[in-house]
């Protein structure tokens, strides 16, 4: 049976005849995970296939490094995906500026040195706080409660907000509870008011790493 030239032309330009494309993915970190559509296909390097008339989502991740994500499409009318794609991975600047610690988001008790005058205790606590934070949101000497405003720092792929909370734990012996609140959003330039986007972080920025120990040394029985 003969097939007309018109029909052959239609078949050749049909989307079904867009060929599947192969891409060689590589990363500067040889142990970085290469994940394609949610499935890990390799570490450091991987050869992936982009089916006809489809897109695939590629993620390249490694702890301590920025996360990379890119979609590759193989559809009629779109530019063909590259034969090779290299990801030059950079260190996670948020992690470099922080450290993992058990001090984040935990109440620490500081029993006040009995030799200190109660008025001097509050003054000392206030001084330690202002050494680390620019703004205090609430400071009530009568109830022994202090809360700083959020201190925000943004990074390439993250926003970190930090605050310190001091409250009275018990009057005899005089004991305060101190909490360093550290939260992350996972996105840069997140508004500090977007509470729903922030989550507890098991790290603290390095500039706050001594605030608990300073409070203990200034107020405690050391």
N, C-alpha and C positions, 0 to 999 in steps of 0.2 A: 504494500500500500504506500502511495506517495504522500509525503508531507509537504505542504505548501511552504514557500519561503517565509511567508508572514507568520506561520505557526512556529517555525524554527526560531525566528527572531524573538517572538514572545517568550518562548521557553528560555532562551539565552539571557534575556534581561530580567527574568523572573527572580524575585528575592530568594527563591529556593536555590538558585545557582550561585549565591554569594558563598565563597569557600570559607571553611573554618580556618581560623588563623592561629598560629602558634607564637607565643612570646616567651623569651628567656628572661626570667626575673632574677636579679642579683642584688645583694645588699653589701654595704661596706663592712658590716659585722657578720662574720661567718656563722655565728650561732643565732642569728635573728630568725624568728619564725615567719614563714611566708604562708599566709592564710588566704585561701581563695573561696569566696562564698561560704565562709564559716568553717571551712575544712583546711587543716594544715597539710600542705603539700610538700613542704621542704624546709630546710634551714640553710640560710645563706644564699642558696640558689634553687631555682625550680623552673621547670618548663611547663607552661600552662597552655591550655587550648581554649580559644574563644569561639564557641559554636556559631554557626550561621544564624544571623538575625538575632543575636543575643548580646548581652553585656555581662561581664564578670567583675566582681569587686575584690580587689587585692589589698590586703593589709600586711604591713611589715612591722613587727613589734619585737622589742627586747627590753627587759627591765632596765631602768636607768637611762633610757634613750627616748627621744620623741617618737610618737607613733605616726606611721605613714599610711595613707589610704588613697587609692586611686582606682577609678573605674575604667575598663577598656571595653569598647563596643565594636561589634562587627556587623554593621547593618548597611543596607543599600543607601547610598547618598551621603554616607559619613566617611570621613577619612579612615583609612585602614589603621589598625593599631600597630605600634612599632614592633619590629622584630626582637628588639632587646630593650629592657627597661632597668636602669640601675638606680638604686636608692642610696644616696650618701647620707647615712644616719648621723644625727647630731645628738650630743648628750642632752638629757632632760634638765633644763636649767632650774626647774623647780626643785628637783631632787638634789641637784648640786648645791642649792642654797639652803638645804634642810638636812635634818637627820632623823632617823627612825628612833623612837624613844617610847618608854612607858609613861612619860610625863604628860602626854597629850590627852586632854579630855578626861582627866581623872582628878578626883578630890584628894589633895594632900593635907594632912593635919600638921599644924605647927603649934606646939605648946609653947606659950610665951614665957620667957625668963621672968621668974617672980621678982627679980631685983629691979626690973624696969618699971618706971612709973606708967600707969595706964595712958596718960596723955602723950607720953613719949612714944609709946608703942604705936599708936595711930599715926603719929608724925613719921616714925621710921618706915612704917608700911607704905605710907603715901610717897615718901621719897624714893623707895625702891620701885614703885609702880611708875613714877614719872621718869625714872632712868631709862625705862624701856618703851613707854607709851606716851604719845603726844597729847591725847585727849582722854579725859575721864568723863564718862556719861553719868554715873551716879556715885555720890560719895556721902554716906550718912554715918557720921560719927556716933550718933546715939544708938543706932542699931548695929553698928560695926559691919556695915555693908558697903562694898565698893565694886564698881564694874566699869571697866574702861570701854570706850567706843571701839568699834572694830578697826583694826589696822589692816589695810588691804595692800597686797602686792600682786601684780600681774606678771605672768610669764608667757612664753611663746604658746603653750598649750594648756595653761592653767591659771587660775586665780586663787590665791590663798588669803583667807581672812583669819585674824587672830585677836583674841581679847583675853583679859585676865579678870577673874571674879574672886573677891575675898568676902567671906561671910563668917559670922560668929558660929562656932561649933558648940562651945560650952563656956560657961563663966568661971567655973572652978574645977580644975585649974583653967585659967584663961587660955582658950585654944581657938585658933582660926582654921577654917578650911580654905584652901587656895586651889583654884582650878585654872589651868591654862587651856583655853578653848582654841582648837586648831581645826579649820575646815577648808575643804577644796571644792571647786566647781567642775574641774575637768575641761574648762574652756577659758580662753583669754578674755580680759576686759569684762568680766561678769560684774554686774552691779552689786554692790555690797548689800543692797536691800532685797535682792532676789533670794530670799531664804530657801525657797523650794529647790534651788539649784545647788545648794551647798550640802556637803556631807562630811561627817567626821573623818579626819585625816590622822593616821597613826604616825605622823611625822610632825616636827615643828621646825620653823625657820631657825637657822643657826643663831640669829641675833637675839633669840629668846631663850636659848638653851640654859642660861644661868639664872633666870628669874626666880625659879623655885628655890634653888640653893642659896641665892642672895637673900631671899625672904627668910629662909630658915636661919641663916647665919646672923641676920640683923635682929631677929625677934626671938629665936629659940634659945635653948639652954646649951649653947655651944661656947 
